[in-house]
Amino acid sequence: MSDPSGPKILHEIPDGIQEADEPMPTWWLIAFFAAIVFSVGYYFWYEQFAIGKAPLEEWRDDVAKHTKKSGEGPTPAALVALSQDSTAVGEGKVAFTQNCAACHGDKAEGKIGPNLTDDAWLHGGTPEEVYKTISKGVVEKGMPAWGSALGGARVERLTAYVLSVKDTNVPGKAPQGTSAKAAGAAPSAASAAPSAASAAPSASAAPSAASAAPSASAAPSVAK
């Protein structure tokens, strides 16, 4: 039986188990509602408005600072891997829209700056060259150095986005600079010249043919 002086019993079953109507401890309620308030604040601070840096982003910035101090940049393989990472490319696209679209267009199709979706490049189109152009800039051509403003991690993601749209040929500004395909074809065409020239020594068969003339000196012995 329930104790009249105790808490109100909501349910009671024959085996003696009772469900009492007791309030939750005050400390537990405070912790519970504080956790809700904290989680809402955390979401808007780090995710919705990106006012603060998330732990992963802080780690990336620390890695980038260490890399900068050591005088090393990201490897081409690392940049290519990032360009195939949808999360990194998405972050790079956000940074591109915020900082680069005014000159290069919303789809990187080119405006004041060149079209980044074709195969022509003014300052090199390899992963490390694209990273260097973004990070250090080309001030004399109006391209700012974004490395100090954005940090190494965001520049890497910008590079990943640019590499991901490379050769997609979005309609826009006409190609500027050197075509990567043409640049690749030039050495092979030039290399054909030495091989063609190397055919000339094989014409040295002429001396050996000429050298056959002395063997015709057998004629005097025949005359004898």
C-alpha positions as CSV (number, residue, x, y, z in Angstrom):
1,M,0.0,0.0,0.0
2,S,1.1,3.6,-0.6
3,D,2.2,5.8,2.2
4,P,-0.2,8.8,2.6
5,S,2.7,10.9,3.9
6,G,4.9,10.1,1.0
7,P,4.9,11.3,-2.7
8,K,1.8,10.8,-4.8
9,I,1.7,7.4,-6.3
10,L,0.6,7.4,-10.0
11,H,0.7,3.6,-10.6
12,E,0.9,0.6,-8.5
13,I,1.0,-3.0,-9.6
14,P,0.4,-6.1,-7.5
15,D,4.1,-7.1,-7.2
16,G,4.8,-4.0,-5.2
17,I,6.4,-1.8,-7.9
18,Q,5.2,1.8,-7.6
19,E,5.5,4.9,-9.9
20,A,5.7,7.9,-7.8
21,D,5.1,11.5,-8.9
22,E,8.3,13.1,-7.6
23,P,9.9,16.3,-9.1
24,M,13.3,16.1,-10.7
25,P,16.2,17.3,-8.6
26,T,16.8,21.0,-9.0
27,W,20.5,20.6,-10.0
28,W,19.5,18.1,-12.7
29,L,16.9,20.5,-14.2
30,I,19.4,23.4,-14.2
31,A,22.0,21.2,-16.0
32,F,19.4,20.0,-18.5
33,F,18.2,23.4,-19.5
34,A,21.7,24.9,-19.5
35,A,22.7,22.2,-22.0
36,I,19.9,23.1,-24.3
37,V,20.8,26.8,-24.2
38,F,24.5,26.0,-24.8
39,S,23.7,23.7,-27.8
40,V,21.5,26.4,-29.4
41,G,24.2,29.0,-28.9
42,Y,26.9,26.7,-30.1
43,Y,25.0,25.9,-33.3
44,F,24.5,29.6,-34.2
45,W,28.0,30.6,-33.2
46,Y,29.9,28.0,-35.1
47,E,27.6,26.6,-37.7
48,Q,24.9,29.1,-38.7
49,F,26.8,32.4,-38.6
50,A,30.4,31.0,-38.4
51,I,31.4,33.7,-35.9
52,G,33.9,31.4,-34.2
53,K,36.3,28.8,-35.6
54,A,35.3,25.2,-35.1
55,P,37.9,23.0,-33.5
56,L,38.7,21.3,-36.8
57,E,39.2,24.7,-38.5
58,E,41.5,25.8,-35.7
59,W,43.5,22.6,-36.1
60,R,43.8,23.2,-39.9
61,D,45.0,26.8,-39.3
62,D,47.6,25.6,-36.8
63,V,48.9,23.1,-39.3
64,A,49.0,25.8,-42.0
65,K,50.9,28.1,-39.6
66,H,53.4,25.4,-38.8
67,T,53.8,24.6,-42.6
68,K,54.4,28.3,-43.3
69,K,57.1,28.5,-40.6
70,S,58.8,25.4,-41.9
71,G,58.9,26.9,-45.4
72,E,56.9,24.1,-47.0
73,G,53.6,24.3,-48.9
74,P,51.1,21.6,-49.5
75,T,52.2,18.9,-51.8
76,P,50.6,18.6,-55.3
77,A,49.3,15.2,-54.3
78,A,47.6,16.7,-51.2
79,L,46.0,19.5,-53.3
80,V,44.7,17.0,-55.9
81,A,43.3,14.9,-53.1
82,L,41.5,18.0,-51.6
83,S,40.1,18.7,-55.1
84,Q,38.4,15.3,-54.9
85,D,37.0,15.9,-51.4
86,S,33.5,17.3,-51.7
87,T,33.6,18.9,-48.2
88,A,36.9,20.7,-49.0
89,V,35.6,21.8,-52.4
90,G,32.4,23.0,-50.8
91,E,34.3,25.1,-48.3
92,G,36.5,26.4,-51.1
93,K,33.4,27.4,-53.1
94,V,32.1,29.4,-50.2
95,A,35.5,31.2,-49.9
96,F,35.5,31.8,-53.7
97,T,32.1,33.3,-53.7
98,Q,33.0,35.6,-50.8
99,N,36.3,36.8,-52.1
100,C,36.9,35.9,-55.7
101,A,33.6,36.0,-57.6
102,A,33.7,39.8,-58.1
103,C,36.7,39.4,-60.4
104,H,36.3,35.8,-61.7
105,G,32.5,35.4,-61.8
106,D,30.2,33.4,-59.7
107,K,31.0,30.3,-61.7
108,A,34.6,31.2,-62.3
109,E,33.7,32.1,-65.9
110,G,35.8,35.2,-65.8
111,K,35.0,38.9,-65.5
112,I,37.9,41.3,-64.8
113,G,40.0,38.3,-64.0
114,P,40.5,35.4,-66.4
115,N,38.2,32.4,-66.9
116,L,39.3,29.7,-64.5
117,T,37.4,26.8,-66.1
118,D,39.3,26.5,-69.4
119,D,42.8,25.0,-70.0
120,A,44.6,28.3,-70.4
121,W,46.6,29.8,-67.5
122,L,48.5,33.1,-67.1
123,H,50.6,32.0,-64.2
124,G,50.6,28.2,-64.4
125,G,47.9,25.6,-64.0
126,T,49.6,22.9,-61.9
127,P,48.2,22.4,-58.4
128,E,51.3,24.1,-56.8
129,E,51.2,27.0,-59.2
130,V,47.5,27.6,-58.6
131,Y,48.2,27.5,-54.8
132,K,51.1,29.9,-55.1
133,T,49.1,32.4,-57.3
134,I,46.3,32.5,-54.7
135,S,48.5,32.6,-51.7
136,K,51.1,35.1,-52.9
137,G,49.1,36.9,-55.5
138,V,50.3,38.8,-58.6
139,V,50.0,42.3,-57.3
140,E,51.2,44.0,-60.6
141,K,48.3,42.3,-62.4
142,G,45.7,43.2,-59.7
143,M,45.6,39.8,-58.1
144,P,45.8,40.2,-54.3
145,A,47.8,37.8,-52.0
146,W,45.1,35.9,-50.1
147,G,47.5,33.9,-48.0
148,S,47.8,36.3,-45.1
149,A,44.1,37.3,-45.2
150,L,42.6,33.8,-45.4
151,G,45.2,31.6,-43.9
152,G,46.8,28.5,-45.3
153,A,43.8,26.2,-44.7
154,R,41.3,28.3,-46.6
155,V,43.8,28.9,-49.4
156,E,44.2,25.2,-49.8
157,R,40.4,24.8,-50.1
158,L,40.2,27.7,-52.6
159,T,42.9,25.9,-54.6
160,A,40.8,22.7,-54.4
161,Y,37.8,24.4,-55.7
162,V,39.7,26.0,-58.6
163,L,41.2,22.7,-59.5
164,S,37.7,21.1,-59.4
165,V,36.3,23.5,-62.0
166,K,39.4,23.4,-64.2
167,D,38.7,22.2,-67.8
168,T,34.9,22.3,-67.2
169,N,34.8,25.1,-69.9
170,V,31.9,27.2,-68.5
171,P,30.9,29.8,-71.1
172,G,32.4,33.1,-70.3
173,K,35.5,35.1,-70.9
174,A,37.8,34.0,-73.7
175,P,40.9,31.9,-72.7
176,Q,43.9,33.9,-71.6
177,G,47.5,32.7,-71.2
178,T,49.1,29.5,-72.3
179,S,47.0,26.4,-73.0
180,A,48.2,23.5,-70.8
181,K,47.6,21.1,-73.7
182,A,49.6,23.3,-76.1
183,A,52.4,23.7,-73.6
184,G,52.5,19.9,-73.2
185,A,52.6,19.4,-76.9
186,A,55.4,21.8,-77.6
187,P,58.2,19.7,-75.9
188,S,57.2,16.6,-77.7
189,A,57.2,18.4,-81.0
190,A,60.6,20.0,-80.2
191,S,61.9,16.6,-79.2
192,A,61.1,15.4,-82.7
193,A,63.7,17.7,-84.1
194,P,66.7,16.1,-82.4
195,S,65.5,12.6,-83.4
196,A,65.2,13.9,-87.0
197,A,68.6,15.5,-86.8
198,S,70.0,12.3,-85.4
199,A,69.1,10.8,-88.7
200,A,71.8,12.8,-90.3
201,P,74.7,10.8,-88.7
202,S,73.2,7.7,-90.3
203,A,74.1,9.4,-93.6
204,S,77.6,8.8,-92.6
205,A,77.2,5.7,-94.7
206,A,78.5,8.0,-97.5
207,P,82.0,8.0,-96.1
208,S,82.0,4.3,-95.8
209,A,80.8,4.1,-99.4
210,A,83.5,6.5,-100.4
211,S,86.0,4.5,-98.4
212,A,85.3,1.7,-100.8
213,A,87.2,3.7,-103.5
214,P,90.7,2.9,-102.1
215,S,89.9,-0.7,-102.4
216,A,89.6,0.0,-106.1
217,S,93.4,0.4,-105.9
218,A,93.5,-3.2,-106.8
219,A,93.3,-1.8,-110.4
220,P,97.1,-1.2,-110.6
221,S,97.9,-4.8,-109.6
222,V,95.5,-5.9,-112.3
223,A,97.3,-3.6,-114.8
224,K,100.5,-5.3,-114.0
